[in-house]
Amino acid sequence: MASERSPVRWGSTSSAASSPDLSSEPSLRMFPLDTPWNISFAGCGFLGIYHVGVASCLQEQAPFLVQNARHIYGASAGALTATALVTGVCLGRYLSLSLCTYIE
């Protein structure tokens, strides 16, 4: 018999706030938060800008996914974005530097 977790609301000061219970939000429940997960960015040069957008969205909309990920991986352009995400580099600055490189 599975134990029930009490719901944690966004912005809660509970110790479980870093991993909110999304059971009351069926549209947001994509996988069980009690199992480990990884984040991976594929290698593909022209997707580099897309990767930065995804990383930015994760930081702003679901930071617990980044903070609680077991590993964050990437290959090629994805490795650059994964590194920026892990190290906390400003993604806007990283994007502007990447665009300058792409233009050259």
Sequence and secondary structure as in RCSB ss.txt:
>XXXX:A:sequence
MASERSPVRWGSTSSAASSPDLSSEPSLRMFPLDTPWNISFAGCGFLGIYHVGVASCLQEQAPFLVQNARHIYGA
SAGALTATALVTGVCLGRYLSLSLCTYIE
>XXXX:A:secstr
         TT  SGGGGS   TT TTT  S TTS  EEEE   GGGHHHHHHHHHHHHHH HHHHHT SEEEE 
THHHHHHHHHHHT  HHHHHHHHHHHHH 
